[in-house]
Each structure stands twice: as C-alpha cells, then as structure tokens.
Amino acid sequence: MTKTKSILSSFLLVGLLSASLFAQTSSAGRYDATIQTSVIKKLDDNQKFKNVKSSVEDGIVTLTGTVDLYQDKLDAAKSAKKQKNVQGVRNLIEVAGPAVSDAQLHEELSKKLYYDRVGWYDSAFNYYTLSVKDGVATIGGQTYNEVGRDSALAIAYRMPGVKDVVSEIKVSPVSMFDDNLRRRTVRALYGDSALGKYAVDPARPIRIIIDGGHVSLYGEVISPMDKQIAGMRVGQIPGVFSVENNLVVEKN
C-alpha cells in the first residue's frame, strides 16, 4: 500500500507541475496579440528600424531583419523589452551597414579609443586592447570606472561596419588605497623633469592601471631611458607592491 501511495503521489505531483506550466504558458500567451501590436507600432515610429520584423510567442518577442549599426540592434531590443507584458526578447537582427575591412575598422576604432575621454580625470587610468575579426570588435583592458568602460563600448556600438561587440573590459575595483596610489603615481611620473613632457598633450598620457597596489604602465615613450625612469619612479612609491612596465618606445 505504501508503494502504491508513493506512485500515486508522484503522478499527482507531475500532473500538478504540468498543469502549472501550462497555466503559466497560457497566461503569458494571452497577451501576444497586444504585445505584437505595441512592438510593431514602436518600431514603425523610428526610421532606423524600417527593416526590422517582429513576432511574439508566449510573451517572448523575436526580432529579425537588418539595421545599419550595432547600436540600432541594441536599441530595437530595448524598445521591445519596454513594452507591457513582454517576458523577454530574442534578438536575431543582423547588422548590415557598410562593408568595412577588419584592418580599417581596427585603425578607426583604435584612434577613437585612444582619444576617448581626453581631458577627463579618469582618462590616464583607462587602457584598452582591441581585436577585430569578421566585423566583430573585441575590446579588453581595464578602466577606472564603469563610465570609461561604457564610453569605450559606445564608440564600438556606433562605428559603421561593426557587426558585433565583445566586451572583455575589466573595471578597477573601488579602493581608497588604490586611489591614493593613483594620485602619487601621477605626481611621481609627471613631476619628474624627464617625464613631464608626457603631461603636455592630454591625449598622450602614460596609462596607469592600479589594481590592489599592483601598478601596470602602458603607452608610448620617446626613448628607452624614459621607459626606465618611469618604472623606477613608480617602484619608489611607498605602498606599491609591484610594477609591470609595458611602455613601448615609439619608432622613429
């Protein structure tokens, strides 16, 4: 009897779960027509979505078609997600736009990333790496905060020819200790008579990445001597645990 009751209980449990799942699916699906109408209207209101199509099933919006920029693809999904009763968005939109070679994309993106946020306090504490393959831009490196990261990604999102963007950017952890080291590192570098020239052009600072007291230097310097001096000055700062000198001597 005990075994029979156990089997019956299992069947009842499976039945209840199936009924619950069916009820949830039916509940989500009953708004499909309304969602479809609101999504179509929202997309039709914007010319950049003229080639985007949508379908809805069980509250899930599927977007297909083409747009000119990767940012447009993100914006289309965001617009659909904001509509009432939408449970999720499946973004299958393809970025058409102009045909741009990977080499050209790399060159243009590198230049824009290099000059991004020039004049802002955090610019000297942001460093990016970049690779482009088949129109997919992968951006790495480290930024002082989320603002720097988001600014860099926005550049790639809006670049004609970019088909997709992969973010591998690390945001530096919040640390009063590291912030104090950043201030002292800037003073040590640009206060040196040989290195002060790198502070004249705000677009060419020595990039300073600090993470838990470990300092990494990036950028270009004029001579091997300048690279050596920079590493020595940072290594002499109290509280610095290690120095990774990645400065590159520019080619004449």
Phi and psi in degrees as GROMACS dihedral restraints (atoms count N, CA, C in turn):
[ dihedral_restraints ]
;  ai    aj    ak    al  type     phi  dphi    fc
    3     4     5     6     1   -61.7    20    10
    4     5     6     7     1   -41.2    20    10
    6     7     8     9     1   -66.0    20    10
    7     8     9    10     1   -39.6    20    10
    9    10    11    12     1   -63.8    20    10
   10    11    12    13     1   -42.7    20    10
   12    13    14    15     1   -63.3    20    10
   13    14    15    16     1   -39.1    20    10
   15    16    17    18     1   -63.1    20    10
   16    17    18    19     1   -42.3    20    10
   18    19    20    21     1   -64.9    20    10
   19    20    21    22     1   -43.9    20    10
   21    22    23    24     1   -62.5    20    10
   22    23    24    25     1   -39.9    20    10
   24    25    26    27     1   -62.7    20    10
   25    26    27    28     1   -39.4    20    10
   27    28    29    30     1   -64.6    20    10
   28    29    30    31     1   -43.5    20    10
   30    31    32    33     1   -62.4    20    10
   31    32    33    34     1   -41.8    20    10
   33    34    35    36     1   -63.7    20    10
   34    35    36    37     1   -40.5    20    10
   36    37    38    39     1   -64.1    20    10
   37    38    39    40     1   -45.1    20    10
   39    40    41    42     1   -61.6    20    10
   40    41    42    43     1   -40.6    20    10
   42    43    44    45     1   -64.0    20    10
   43    44    45    46     1   -41.9    20    10
   45    46    47    48     1   -65.3    20    10
   46    47    48    49     1   -41.3    20    10
   48    49    50    51     1   -64.6    20    10
   49    50    51    52     1   -41.8    20    10
   51    52    53    54     1   -64.7    20    10
   52    53    54    55     1   -42.0    20    10
   54    55    56    57     1   -64.7    20    10
   55    56    57    58     1   -40.4    20    10
   57    58    59    60     1   -64.3    20    10
   58    59    60    61     1   -42.9    20    10
   60    61    62    63     1   -64.4    20    10
   61    62    63    64     1   -41.9    20    10
   63    64    65    66     1   -63.5    20    10
   64    65    66    67     1   -39.6    20    10
   66    67    68    69     1   -65.7    20    10
   67    68    69    70     1   -41.0    20    10
   69    70    71    72     1   -64.8    20    10
   70    71    72    73     1   -43.1    20    10
   72    73    74    75     1   -63.6    20    10
   73    74    75    76     1   -44.4    20    10
   75    76    77    78     1   -63.5    20    10
   76    77    78    79     1   -39.5    20    10
   78    79    80    81     1   -63.3    20    10
   79    80    81    82     1   -42.4    20    10
   81    82    83    84     1   -69.1    20    10
   82    83    84    85     1   -38.1    20    10
   84    85    86    87     1   -72.5    20    10
   85    86    87    88     1   -21.3    20    10
   87    88    89    90     1   -68.2    20    10
   88    89    90    91     1   -16.2    20    10
   90    91    92    93     1   -98.1    20    10
   91    92    93    94     1     2.9    20    10
   93    94    95    96     1   -56.3    20    10
   94    95    96    97     1   -45.7    20    10
   96    97    98    99     1   -63.5    20    10
   97    98    99   100     1   -42.7    20    10
   99   100   101   102     1   -64.9    20    10
  100   101   102   103     1   -43.1    20    10
  102   103   104   105     1   -61.4    20    10
  103   104   105   106     1   -45.5    20    10
  105   106   107   108     1   -57.4    20    10
  106   107   108   109     1   -43.8    20    10
  108   109   110   111     1   -62.9    20    10
  109   110   111   112     1   -45.2    20    10
  111   112   113   114     1   -70.1    20    10
  112   113   114   115     1   -36.8    20    10
  114   115   116   117     1   -67.2    20    10
  115   116   117   118     1   -44.8    20    10
  117   118   119   120     1   -59.2    20    10
  118   119   120   121     1   -44.3    20    10
  120   121   122   123     1   -63.0    20    10
  121   122   123   124     1   -42.6    20    10
  123   124   125   126     1   -64.4    20    10
  124   125   126   127     1   -42.4    20    10
  126   127   128   129     1   -70.0    20    10
  127   128   129   130     1   -37.8    20    10
  129   130   131   132     1   -66.5    20    10
  130   131   132   133     1   -23.1    20    10
  132   133   134   135     1   -72.7    20    10
  133   134   135   136     1   -12.5    20    10
  135   136   137   138     1  -122.1    20    10
  136   137   138   139     1   122.8    20    10
  138   139   140   141     1   -61.4    20    10
  139   140   141   142     1   -30.4    20    10
  141   142   143   144     1   -70.2    20    10
  142   143   144   145     1   -11.7    20    10
  144   145   146   147     1  -103.6    20    10
  145   146   147   148     1    18.8    20    10
  147   148   149   150     1   -61.9    20    10
  148   149   150   151     1   -25.7    20    10
  150   151   152   153     1  -104.5    20    10
  151   152   153   154     1    16.2    20    10
  153   154   155   156     1   -98.2    20    10
  154   155   156   157     1   133.2    20    10
  156   157   158   159     1  -115.2    20    10
  157   158   159   160     1   155.3    20    10
  159   160   161   162     1  -137.3    20    10
  160   161   162   163     1   151.9    20    10
  162   163   164   165     1  -141.5    20    10
  163   164   165   166     1   155.6    20    10
  165   166   167   168     1  -132.7    20    10
  166   167   168   169     1   133.1    20    10
  168   169   170   171     1  -143.8    20    10
  169   170   171   172     1   121.9    20    10
  171   172   173   174     1    54.6    20    10
  172   173   174   175     1    38.8    20    10
  174   175   176   177     1    82.1    20    10
  175   176   177   178     1    -2.3    20    10
  177   178   179   180     1   -96.9    20    10
  178   179   180   181     1   122.4    20    10
  180   181   182   183     1   -92.5    20    10
  181   182   183   184     1   127.4    20    10
  183   184   185   186     1  -108.0    20    10
  184   185   186   187     1   123.6    20    10
  186   187   188   189     1  -106.8    20    10
  187   188   189   190     1   132.7    20    10
  189   190   191   192     1  -132.9    20    10
  190   191   192   193     1   177.3    20    10
  192   193   194   195     1   107.9    20    10
  193   194   195   196     1  -157.8    20    10
  195   196   197   198     1  -136.2    20    10
  196   197   198   199     1   154.9    20    10
  198   199   200   201     1  -137.8    20    10
  199   200   201   202     1   170.1    20    10
  201   202   203   204     1   -86.2    20    10
  202   203   204   205     1   -34.1    20    10
  204   205   206   207     1  -125.4    20    10
  205   206   207   208     1   154.3    20    10
  207   208   209   210     1   -63.4    20    10
  208   209   210   211     1   -34.5    20    10
  210   211   212   213     1   -60.6    20    10
  211   212   213   214     1   -36.2    20    10
  213   214   215   216     1   -63.8    20    10
  214   215   216   217     1   -37.0    20    10
  216   217   218   219     1   -62.4    20    10
  217   218   219   220     1   -44.1    20    10
  219   220   221   222     1   -65.2    20    10
  220   221   222   223     1   -40.7    20    10
  222   223   224   225     1   -66.1    20    10
  223   224   225   226     1   -36.2    20    10
  225   226   227   228     1   -63.3    20    10
  226   227   228   229     1   -44.5    20    10
  228   229   230   231     1   -65.0    20    10
  229   230   231   232     1   -39.5    20    10
  231   232   233   234     1   -64.0    20    10
  232   233   234   235     1   -41.5    20    10
  234   235   236   237     1   -63.6    20    10
  235   236   237   238     1   -42.4    20    10
  237   238   239   240     1   -66.6    20    10
  238   239   240   241     1   -40.8    20    10
  240   241   242   243     1   -62.7    20    10
  241   242   243   244     1   -29.9    20    10
  243   244   245   246     1   -75.4    20    10
  244   245   246   247     1   -13.0    20    10
  246   247   248   249     1   -72.2    20    10
  247   248   249   250     1   146.5    20    10
  249   250   251   252     1   -60.9    20    10
  250   251   252   253     1   137.2    20    10
  252   253   254   255     1    73.2    20    10
  253   254   255   256     1     5.6    20    10
  255   256   257   258     1   -72.3    20    10
  256   257   258   259     1   127.7    20    10
  258   259   260   261     1   -91.1    20    10
  259   260   261   262     1   -23.2    20    10
  261   262   263   264     1   179.0    20    10
  262   263   264   265     1   169.2    20    10
  264   265   266   267     1  -131.5    20    10
  265   266   267   268     1   129.6    20    10
  267   268   269   270     1  -104.2    20    10
  268   269   270   271     1   109.3    20    10
  270   271   272   273     1   -97.2    20    10
  271   272   273   274     1   100.2    20    10
  273   274   275   276     1  -108.6    20    10
  274   275   276   277     1    17.3    20    10
  276   277   278   279     1   -66.4    20    10
  277   278   279   280     1   139.8    20    10
  279   280   281   282     1  -103.1    20    10
  280   281   282   283     1   142.5    20    10
  282   283   284   285     1   -89.8    20    10
  283   284   285   286     1   113.2    20    10
  285   286   287   288     1   -86.9    20    10
  286   287   288   289     1   -84.7    20    10
  288   289   290   291     1    57.5    20    10
  289   290   291   292     1  -171.2    20    10
  291   292   293   294     1   -75.0    20    10
  292   293   294   295     1   153.8    20    10
  294   295   296   297     1   -84.7    20    10
  295   296   297   298     1   115.2    20    10
  297   298   299   300     1  -126.0    20    10
  298   299   300   301     1   133.7    20    10
  300   301   302   303     1   -68.0    20    10
  301   302   303   304     1   155.3    20    10
  303   304   305   306     1   -60.6    20    10
  304   305   306   307     1   -38.3    20    10
  306   307   308   309     1   -63.8    20    10
  307   308   309   310     1   -42.5    20    10
  309   310   311   312     1   -67.4    20    10
  310   311   312   313     1   -41.9    20    10
  312   313   314   315     1   -60.4    20    10
  313   314   315   316     1   -43.4    20    10
  315   316   317   318     1   -61.6    20    10
  316   317   318   319     1   -43.4    20    10
  318   319   320   321     1   -64.2    20    10
  319   320   321   322     1   -46.2    20    10
  321   322   323   324     1   -69.5    20    10
  322   323   324   325     1   -41.6    20    10
  324   325   326   327     1   -66.6    20    10
  325   326   327   328     1   -41.2    20    10
  327   328   329   330     1   -58.8    20    10
  328   329   330   331     1   -43.5    20    10
  330   331   332   333     1   -64.3    20    10
  331   332   333   334     1   -44.8    20    10
  333   334   335   336     1   -67.7    20    10
  334   335   336   337     1   -39.3    20    10
  336   337   338   339     1   -66.6    20    10
  337   338   339   340     1   -36.9    20    10
  339   340   341   342     1   -63.2    20    10
  340   341   342   343     1   -38.8    20    10
  342   343   344   345     1   -95.6    20    10
  343   344   345   346     1     4.3    20    10
  345   346   347   348     1   -64.9    20    10
  346   347   348   349     1   133.8    20    10
  348   349   350   351     1    60.5    20    10
  349   350   351   352     1    29.3    20    10
  351   352   353   354     1   -58.6    20    10
  352   353   354   355     1   133.1    20    10
  354   355   356   357     1    95.0    20    10
  355   356   357   358     1   -16.9    20    10
  357   358   359   360     1   -84.9    20    10
  358   359   360   361     1   152.9    20    10
  360   361   362   363     1   -56.7    20    10
  361   362   363   364     1   -39.2    20    10
  363   364   365   366     1   -80.5    20    10
  364   365   366   367     1    -8.5    20    10
  366   367   368   369     1   -60.8    20    10
  367   368   369   370     1   -35.7    20    10
  369   370   371   372     1   -71.5    20    10
  370   371   372   373     1   -13.9    20    10
  372   373   374   375     1  -108.9    20    10
  373   374   375   376     1    18.8    20    10
  375   376   377   378     1  -117.3    20    10
  376   377   378   379     1   133.5    20    10
  378   379   380   381     1  -139.4    20    10
  379   380   381   382     1   132.9    20    10
  381   382   383   384     1  -122.2    20    10
  382   383   384   385     1   147.0    20    10
  384   385   386   387     1  -114.5    20    10
  385   386   387   388     1   155.9    20    10
  387   388   389   390     1  -147.9    20    10
  388   389   390   391     1   136.7    20    10
  390   391   392   393     1  -138.7    20    10
  391   392   393   394     1   147.2    20    10
  393   394   395   396     1  -132.5    20    10
  394   395   396   397     1   126.7    20    10
  396   397   398   399     1  -142.0    20    10
  397   398   399   400     1   122.4    20    10
  399   400   401   402     1    54.3    20    10
  400   401   402   403     1    36.7    20    10
  402   403   404   405     1    83.5    20    10
  403   404   405   406     1    -2.5    20    10
  405   406   407   408     1   -94.2    20    10
  406   407   408   409     1   118.0    20    10
  408   409   410   411     1   -95.4    20    10
  409   410   411   412     1   122.6    20    10
  411   412   413   414     1  -109.4    20    10
  412   413   414   415     1   117.8    20    10
  414   415   416   417     1  -112.1    20    10
  415   416   417   418     1   125.6    20    10
  417   418   419   420     1  -121.7    20    10
  418   419   420   421     1  -160.3    20    10
  420   421   422   423     1   103.6    20    10
  421   422   423   424     1  -158.4    20    10
  423   424   425   426     1  -147.6    20    10
  424   425   426   427     1   142.4    20    10
  426   427   428   429     1  -123.1    20    10
  427   428   429   430     1   159.1    20    10
  429   430   431   432     1   -66.3    20    10
  430   431   432   433     1   -38.0    20    10
  432   433   434   435     1  -151.5    20    10
  433   434   435   436     1  -177.9    20    10
  435   436   437   438     1   -66.8    20    10
  436   437   438   439     1   -27.8    20    10
  438   439   440   441     1   -61.1    20    10
  439   440   441   442     1   -46.5    20    10
  441   442   443   444     1   -63.2    20    10
  442   443   444   445     1   -42.9    20    10
  444   445   446   447     1   -61.5    20    10
  445   446   447   448     1   -49.3    20    10
  447   448   449   450     1   -65.7    20    10
  448   449   450   451     1   -34.5    20    10
  450   451   452   453     1   -65.1    20    10
  451   452   453   454     1   -42.2    20    10
  453   454   455   456     1   -65.0    20    10
  454   455   456   457     1   -43.0    20    10
  456   457   458   459     1   -65.8    20    10
  457   458   459   460     1   -37.6    20    10
  459   460   461   462     1   -61.1    20    10
  460   461   462   463     1   -35.1    20    10
  462   463   464   465     1   -60.3    20    10
  463   464   465   466     1   -45.5    20    10
  465   466   467   468     1   -69.8    20    10
  466   467   468   469     1   -39.3    20    10
  468   469   470   471     1   -58.4    20    10
  469   470   471   472     1   -34.3    20    10
  471   472   473   474     1   -99.2    20    10
  472   473   474   475     1     5.4    20    10
  474   475   476   477     1   -83.7    20    10
  475   476   477   478     1   119.2    20    10
  477   478   479   480     1   -58.3    20    10
  478   479   480   481     1   133.3    20    10
  480   481   482   483     1   102.8    20    10
  481   482   483   484     1   -19.5    20    10
  483   484   485   486     1   -77.2    20    10
  484   485   486   487     1   124.8    20    10
  486   487   488   489     1   -93.0    20    10
  487   488   489   490     1   -29.6    20    10
  489   490   491   492     1  -159.7    20    10
  490   491   492   493     1   158.6    20    10
  492   493   494   495     1  -131.4    20    10
  493   494   495   496     1   128.8    20    10
  495   496   497   498     1  -113.0    20    10
  496   497   498   499     1   121.8    20    10
  498   499   500   501     1   -98.3    20    10
  499   500   501   502     1   120.3    20    10
  501   502   503   504     1  -120.2    20    10
  502   503   504   505     1    23.0    20    10
  504   505   506   507     1   -76.2    20    10
  505   506   507   508     1   129.8    20    10
  507   508   509   510     1   -97.5    20    10
  508   509   510   511     1   135.5    20    10
  510   511   512   513     1   -95.9    20    10
  511   512   513   514     1   129.3    20    10
  513   514   515   516     1   -60.7    20    10
  514   515   516   517     1   136.8    20    10
  516   517   518   519     1   -65.5    20    10
  517   518   519   520     1   148.2    20    10
  519   520   521   522     1   -67.8    20    10
  520   521   522   523     1   125.2    20    10
  522   523   524   525     1  -156.8    20    10
  523   524   525   526     1   119.4    20    10
  525   526   527   528     1   -65.6    20    10
  526   527   528   529     1   -33.9    20    10
  528   529   530   531     1   -62.3    20    10
  529   530   531   532     1   -47.9    20    10
  531   532   533   534     1   -66.9    20    10
  532   533   534   535     1   -37.3    20    10
  534   535   536   537     1   -61.1    20    10
  535   536   537   538     1   -40.1    20    10
  537   538   539   540     1   -64.6    20    10
  538   539   540   541     1   -39.9    20    10
  540   541   542   543     1   -66.1    20    10
  541   542   543   544     1   -36.5    20    10
  543   544   545   546     1   -60.5    20    10
  544   545   546   547     1   -46.3    20    10
  546   547   548   549     1   -61.5    20    10
  547   548   549   550     1   -43.6    20    10
  549   550   551   552     1   -70.7    20    10
  550   551   552   553     1   -32.0    20    10
  552   553   554   555     1   -68.5    20    10
  553   554   555   556     1   -41.9    20    10
  555   556   557   558     1   -60.6    20    10
  556   557   558   559     1   -44.5    20    10
  558   559   560   561     1   -64.9    20    10
  559   560   561   562     1   -40.4    20    10
  561   562   563   564     1   -66.1    20    10
  562   563   564   565     1   -39.2    20    10
  564   565   566   567     1   -74.9    20    10
  565   566   567   568     1   -55.9    20    10
  567   568   569   570     1   -82.3    20    10
  568   569   570   571     1   -11.0    20    10
  570   571   572   573     1   -83.1    20    10
  571   572   573   574     1   -11.4    20    10
  573   574   575   576     1   -78.7    20    10
  574   575   576   577     1   136.3    20    10
  576   577   578   579     1   -60.8    20    10
  577   578   579   580     1   -30.3    20    10
  579   580   581   582     1   -81.9    20    10
  580   581   582   583     1   -22.9    20    10
  582   583   584   585     1  -107.7    20    10
  583   584   585   586     1    -7.9    20    10
  585   586   587   588     1   -58.3    20    10
  586   587   588   589     1   -26.3    20    10
  588   589   590   591     1   -63.8    20    10
  589   590   591   592     1   -22.3    20    10
  591   592   593   594     1   -78.0    20    10
  592   593   594   595     1    -8.6    20    10
  594   595   596   597     1   -93.8    20    10
  595   596   597   598     1    -9.9    20    10
  597   598   599   600     1   -67.6    20    10
  598   599   600   601     1   -45.7    20    10
  600   601   602   603     1   -98.0    20    10
  601   602   603   604     1   108.6    20    10
  603   604   605   606     1   -64.9    20    10
  604   605   606   607     1   -14.8    20    10
  606   607   608   609     1   -84.2    20    10
  607   608   609   610     1    -6.3    20    10
  609   610   611   612     1  -126.6    20    10
  610   611   612   613     1    49.5    20    10
  612   613   614   615     1   -77.7    20    10
  613   614   615   616     1   161.6    20    10
  615   616   617   618     1   -76.6    20    10
  616   617   618   619     1   121.7    20    10
  618   619   620   621     1   -75.3    20    10
  619   620   621   622     1   128.9    20    10
  621   622   623   624     1  -116.7    20    10
  622   623   624   625     1   112.7    20    10
  624   625   626   627     1  -110.8    20    10
  625   626   627   628     1   120.7    20    10
  627   628   629   630     1  -122.9    20    10
  628   629   630   631     1   127.7    20    10
  630   631   632   633     1  -140.8    20    10
  631   632   633   634     1   104.9    20    10
  633   634   635   636     1    63.8    20    10
  634   635   636   637     1    35.8    20    10
  636   637   638   639     1    86.1    20    10
  637   638   639   640     1    -4.5    20    10
  639   640   641   642     1   -95.8    20    10
  640   641   642   643     1   126.1    20    10
  642   643   644   645     1  -108.5    20    10
  643   644   645   646     1   132.3    20    10
  645   646   647   648     1  -121.8    20    10
  646   647   648   649     1   133.9    20    10
  648   649   650   651     1  -110.4    20    10
  649   650   651   652     1   134.5    20    10
  651   652   653   654     1  -133.4    20    10
  652   653   654   655     1   162.6    20    10
  654   655   656   657     1   121.7    20    10
  655   656   657   658     1  -174.4    20    10
  657   658   659   660     1  -112.9    20    10
  658   659   660   661     1   140.6    20    10
  660   661   662   663     1  -125.2    20    10
  661   662   663   664     1   163.9    20    10
  663   664   665   666     1   -75.9    20    10
  664   665   666   667     1   -34.2    20    10
  666   667   668   669     1  -142.0    20    10
  667   668   669   670     1   159.5    20    10
  669   670   671   672     1   -59.6    20    10
  670   671   672   673     1   -32.0    20    10
  672   673   674   675     1   -63.9    20    10
  673   674   675   676     1   -42.2    20    10
  675   676   677   678     1   -62.9    20    10
  676   677   678   679     1   -39.5    20    10
  678   679   680   681     1   -62.5    20    10
  679   680   681   682     1   -44.3    20    10
  681   682   683   684     1   -65.2    20    10
  682   683   684   685     1   -43.0    20    10
  684   685   686   687     1   -62.9    20    10
  685   686   687   688     1   -42.9    20    10
  687   688   689   690     1   -59.4    20    10
  688   689   690   691     1   -46.0    20    10
  690   691   692   693     1   -62.9    20    10
  691   692   693   694     1   -39.8    20    10
  693   694   695   696     1   -66.2    20    10
  694   695   696   697     1   -45.4    20    10
  696   697   698   699     1   -61.3    20    10
  697   698   699   700     1   -42.7    20    10
  699   700   701   702     1   -68.7    20    10
  700   701   702   703     1   -38.6    20    10
  702   703   704   705     1   -64.7    20    10
  703   704   705   706     1   -20.5    20    10
  705   706   707   708     1   -87.3    20    10
  706   707   708   709     1    -4.6    20    10
  708   709   710   711     1   -76.7    20    10
  709   710   711   712     1   124.9    20    10
  711   712   713   714     1   -59.8    20    10
  712   713   714   715     1   134.0    20    10
  714   715   716   717     1    99.7    20    10
  715   716   717   718     1   -14.7    20    10
  717   718   719   720     1   -79.0    20    10
  718   719   720   721     1   123.0    20    10
  720   721   722   723     1   -83.1    20    10
  721   722   723   724     1   -36.8    20    10
  723   724   725   726     1  -158.2    20    10
  724   725   726   727     1   159.0    20    10
  726   727   728   729     1  -129.7    20    10
  727   728   729   730     1   126.0    20    10
  729   730   731   732     1  -110.3    20    10
  730   731   732   733     1   105.9    20    10
  732   733   734   735     1   -92.3    20    10
  733   734   735   736     1    96.8    20    10
  735   736   737   738     1  -101.7    20    10
  736   737   738   739     1    15.8    20    10
  738   739   740   741     1   -62.4    20    10
  739   740   741   742     1   141.9    20    10
  741   742   743   744     1  -112.1    20    10
  742   743   744   745     1   136.0    20    10
  744   745   746   747     1   -82.1    20    10
  745   746   747   748     1   121.2    20    10
  747   748   749   750     1   -66.2    20    10
  748   749   750   751     1   149.4    20    10
  750   751   752   753     1   -84.3    20    10
  751   752   753   754     1   139.1    20    10
